């Protein structure tokens, strides 16, 4: 199995999602080529790495992310919910992640927006990416196509991609019209024919979020270039090792 691994919200099976602890675990593994993270804007327009629109699930705070300043968000505990071992982990800024990832690992940055919640998110995220000269090391993804359109208007060189939990045969055309060359899609919507359709259109595909070894193996078999997004990079490692061992056995036959 040669499929690249995307660590979903960092190595989120072993450390609290979207924290520097989870991101550093993924960065420390030389075989992990991608990390997926989620970005919101603070009240003072700082890109912050957290999945939910609200704070309750993954921090000791309450309320909406957008109603807190970056300093207020950074003061929250974002690790204790996962394990006491990670008590004191904070919500990182996008800048903090880029500072450590540039030159080591590519980022899939999902912008968490419905198009009206964060009117400045594209600009602020782009400014952060440019500050670290990371334009060639990221792809910007979103469920909201208007967000991707605005990002491409701001910087035509930035890679963008649609996130979708569904399928329609018009996807290659839609991506082309957006200037996008990346599709983040629920693994359950993929089959051999659809993967070939997308690849023939020059689209890079990431399948999310695959956590069971049997399913990882099944989806990986569709195409060796398909990105496998998982909370469990250790399971991807196990399958990769099994595949390499099998290759060795077959060569000896």
C-alpha positions as CSV (number, residue, x, y, z in Angstrom):
1,X,0.0,0.0,0.0
2,X,1.6,3.2,-1.2
3,X,-1.2,5.7,-0.5
4,X,-0.1,8.9,1.3
5,X,-1.5,9.4,4.8
6,X,-3.3,12.5,6.0
7,X,-3.3,12.9,9.8
8,X,-6.9,14.1,10.5
9,X,-6.7,17.1,12.9
10,X,-3.2,15.9,13.6
11,X,-2.6,12.4,15.1
12,X,-6.0,12.7,16.8
13,X,-6.2,9.1,18.1
14,X,-3.2,9.8,20.3
15,X,-3.5,13.4,21.3
16,X,-6.4,16.0,21.4
17,X,-7.5,17.0,17.9
18,X,-6.2,20.2,16.4
19,X,-3.7,20.9,19.2
20,X,0.0,21.3,18.8
21,X,0.5,18.0,20.6
22,X,-1.5,16.1,17.9
23,X,0.2,18.1,15.1
24,X,3.7,17.5,16.5
25,X,3.1,13.8,16.7
26,X,2.3,13.8,13.0
27,X,5.2,16.1,12.2
28,X,7.6,13.8,14.0
29,X,6.7,10.9,11.6
30,X,8.6,11.2,8.4
31,X,6.2,9.0,6.5
32,X,3.2,11.3,7.1
33,X,3.0,13.6,4.2
34,X,-0.1,15.6,5.1
35,X,-1.9,17.0,8.1
36,X,-5.6,18.2,8.0
37,X,-6.6,21.0,10.3
38,X,-9.7,23.2,10.7
39,X,-9.6,27.0,10.9
40,X,-12.0,29.6,12.4
41,X,-11.5,33.3,13.1
42,X,-11.3,34.8,16.5
43,X,-13.2,38.0,17.4
44,X,-10.1,40.0,16.5
45,X,-9.7,38.1,13.2
46,X,-6.9,35.8,14.1
47,X,-7.0,32.3,12.3
48,X,-7.4,29.7,15.1
49,X,-7.1,26.0,14.7
50,X,-10.3,24.3,16.1
51,X,-13.0,22.2,14.5
52,X,-16.3,23.2,16.0
53,X,-18.0,26.6,15.8
54,X,-18.5,26.4,19.6
55,X,-16.0,25.7,22.4
56,X,-17.8,23.2,24.6
57,X,-16.8,19.9,23.1
58,X,-13.0,20.3,23.0
59,X,-12.2,23.0,25.5
60,X,-13.1,24.1,29.0
61,X,-14.8,27.2,27.5
62,X,-18.3,28.0,26.4
63,X,-19.9,29.9,23.6
64,X,-18.9,30.6,20.0
65,X,-15.3,30.8,18.8
66,X,-16.0,34.0,16.9
67,X,-17.0,35.8,20.1
68,X,-13.6,35.3,21.8
69,X,-10.4,37.1,21.1
70,X,-7.3,35.1,20.2
71,X,-5.9,35.7,23.7
72,X,-9.1,34.5,25.3
73,X,-9.1,31.4,23.1
74,X,-5.4,30.7,23.8
75,X,-6.1,30.8,27.6
76,X,-8.6,27.9,27.4
77,X,-7.6,24.3,28.1
78,X,-8.0,22.2,24.9
79,X,-6.4,19.0,26.1
80,X,-7.9,17.8,29.4
81,X,-11.1,16.6,27.8
82,X,-9.0,14.0,25.9
83,X,-6.6,13.0,28.7
84,X,-5.2,14.5,31.9
85,X,-1.8,13.9,30.3
86,X,-2.7,16.8,27.9
87,X,-4.0,19.2,30.4
88,X,-2.8,22.7,29.5
89,X,-2.8,22.1,25.7
90,X,-4.2,25.2,24.0
91,X,-6.1,26.2,20.8
92,X,-3.2,27.0,18.5
93,X,-3.2,29.8,15.9
94,X,-2.7,28.9,12.2
95,X,0.6,30.8,12.5
96,X,1.9,28.5,15.2
97,X,1.1,25.4,13.1
98,X,2.7,26.9,9.9
99,X,5.8,27.8,11.9
100,X,6.5,24.2,12.6
101,X,5.0,22.5,9.5
102,X,6.7,24.5,6.7
103,X,9.3,22.4,5.0
104,X,8.2,19.3,6.8
105,X,4.6,18.4,5.9
106,X,1.8,19.7,3.7
107,X,-1.3,21.1,5.3
108,X,-4.9,20.6,4.2
109,X,-6.5,23.7,5.8
110,X,-10.3,23.5,6.0
111,X,-12.0,26.9,6.3
112,X,-15.0,26.4,8.6
113,X,-17.4,28.9,7.1
114,X,-20.9,29.0,5.7
115,X,-20.0,32.0,3.7
116,X,-21.3,34.7,6.1
117,X,-19.9,33.7,9.4
118,X,-16.3,34.9,8.8
119,X,-16.3,37.5,6.0
120,X,-12.5,38.1,6.4
121,X,-11.4,34.5,6.8
122,X,-9.9,34.1,3.3
123,X,-7.8,37.3,3.6
124,X,-6.6,36.6,7.1
125,X,-5.7,33.0,6.3
126,X,-3.9,34.0,3.1
127,X,-1.9,36.7,5.0
128,X,-0.8,34.0,7.4
129,X,0.2,31.6,4.7
130,X,2.2,34.3,2.8
131,X,4.0,35.3,6.0
132,X,5.5,31.8,6.2
133,X,5.9,31.6,2.4
134,X,3.9,28.4,2.5
135,X,1.8,28.9,-0.6
136,X,3.2,25.8,-2.3
137,X,2.7,23.6,0.9
138,X,-1.0,24.0,1.5
139,X,-4.4,23.3,0.0
140,X,-7.4,25.3,1.1
141,X,-10.6,23.3,1.3
142,X,-14.2,24.2,2.3
143,X,-17.7,22.9,1.9
144,X,-18.6,26.4,0.8
145,X,-17.7,27.0,-2.8
146,X,-17.9,30.8,-2.5
147,X,-15.1,30.7,0.1
148,X,-12.9,28.9,-2.5
149,X,-13.8,31.4,-5.2
150,X,-12.8,34.3,-2.9
151,X,-9.5,32.6,-2.0
152,X,-8.6,32.2,-5.7
153,X,-9.5,35.8,-6.4
154,X,-7.1,36.8,-3.7
155,X,-4.3,34.5,-4.8
156,X,-4.5,32.5,-8.0
157,X,-1.5,30.4,-7.0
158,X,-3.1,28.9,-3.9
159,X,-4.5,25.4,-4.4
160,X,-8.1,24.9,-3.4
161,X,-10.5,22.1,-3.1
162,X,-14.2,21.2,-2.5
163,X,-15.2,19.1,0.5
164,X,-18.3,17.0,-0.2
165,X,-20.2,14.2,1.4
166,X,-21.9,13.1,-1.8
167,X,-21.4,12.6,-5.5
168,X,-22.4,14.1,-8.8
169,X,-20.8,13.5,-12.2
170,X,-20.4,17.2,-12.7
171,X,-17.8,17.5,-10.0
172,X,-14.8,17.7,-12.4
173,X,-16.5,20.5,-14.3
174,X,-17.4,22.4,-11.1
175,X,-13.8,22.1,-9.8
176,X,-12.4,23.3,-13.0
177,X,-14.7,26.4,-13.0
178,X,-13.5,27.2,-9.5
179,X,-9.9,26.8,-10.5
180,X,-9.6,23.9,-8.0
181,X,-7.7,20.7,-8.4
182,X,-8.4,18.9,-5.1
183,X,-11.4,17.0,-3.8
184,X,-12.0,16.1,-0.2
185,X,-14.7,13.5,-0.3
186,X,-16.3,11.0,2.1
187,X,-14.7,7.6,1.4
188,X,-18.2,5.9,1.1
189,X,-18.9,7.9,-2.1
190,X,-15.8,6.6,-4.0
191,X,-15.5,3.7,-6.4
192,X,-13.1,2.8,-9.2
193,X,-15.1,4.6,-11.9
194,X,-15.4,7.8,-10.0
195,X,-11.7,7.8,-9.0
196,X,-10.7,7.4,-12.6
197,X,-13.1,10.2,-13.7
198,X,-11.5,12.6,-11.2
199,X,-7.9,11.5,-12.0
200,X,-8.5,12.0,-15.7
201,X,-9.5,15.5,-14.9
202,X,-6.3,16.2,-13.0
203,X,-8.0,16.2,-9.6
204,X,-6.1,15.0,-6.5
205,X,-8.4,13.1,-4.2
206,X,-8.5,12.8,-0.4
207,X,-10.9,10.2,1.1
208,X,-12.1,11.0,4.6
209,X,-12.3,9.9,7.4
210,X,-11.2,6.2,7.3
211,X,-10.4,4.6,10.6
212,X,-10.9,0.9,10.2
213,X,-8.1,-1.1,8.7
214,X,-10.4,-3.2,6.5
215,X,-11.9,0.0,5.0
216,X,-8.5,1.7,4.6
217,X,-7.3,-1.3,2.6
218,X,-10.4,-1.3,0.5
219,X,-10.3,2.4,-0.4
220,X,-6.5,2.3,-0.9
221,X,-7.0,-0.4,-3.5
222,X,-8.9,2.0,-5.7
223,X,-5.8,3.9,-6.6
224,X,-2.3,4.1,-5.1
225,X,-2.3,8.0,-5.2
226,X,-5.5,8.4,-3.3
227,X,-4.9,10.3,0.0
228,X,-6.0,8.4,3.1
229,X,-7.3,10.8,5.8
230,X,-7.5,9.0,9.1
231,X,-7.5,9.6,12.9
232,X,-5.3,6.5,13.2
233,X,-2.1,6.9,11.3
234,X,-0.8,3.9,13.3
235,X,-3.3,1.7,11.4
236,X,-2.2,3.1,8.1
237,X,1.4,2.3,9.2
238,X,0.4,-1.3,10.0
239,X,-1.2,-1.8,6.6
240,X,1.8,-0.2,4.8
241,X,4.2,-2.6,6.6
242,X,2.0,-5.6,5.8
243,X,1.9,-4.6,2.2
244,X,5.7,-4.2,2.0
245,X,6.1,-7.6,3.6
246,X,3.8,-9.2,1.1
247,X,5.8,-7.6,-1.7
248,X,9.0,-9.1,-0.4
249,X,7.3,-12.6,-0.2
250,X,6.0,-12.3,-3.7
251,X,9.4,-11.3,-5.1
252,X,11.0,-14.4,-3.5
253,X,8.5,-16.7,-5.2
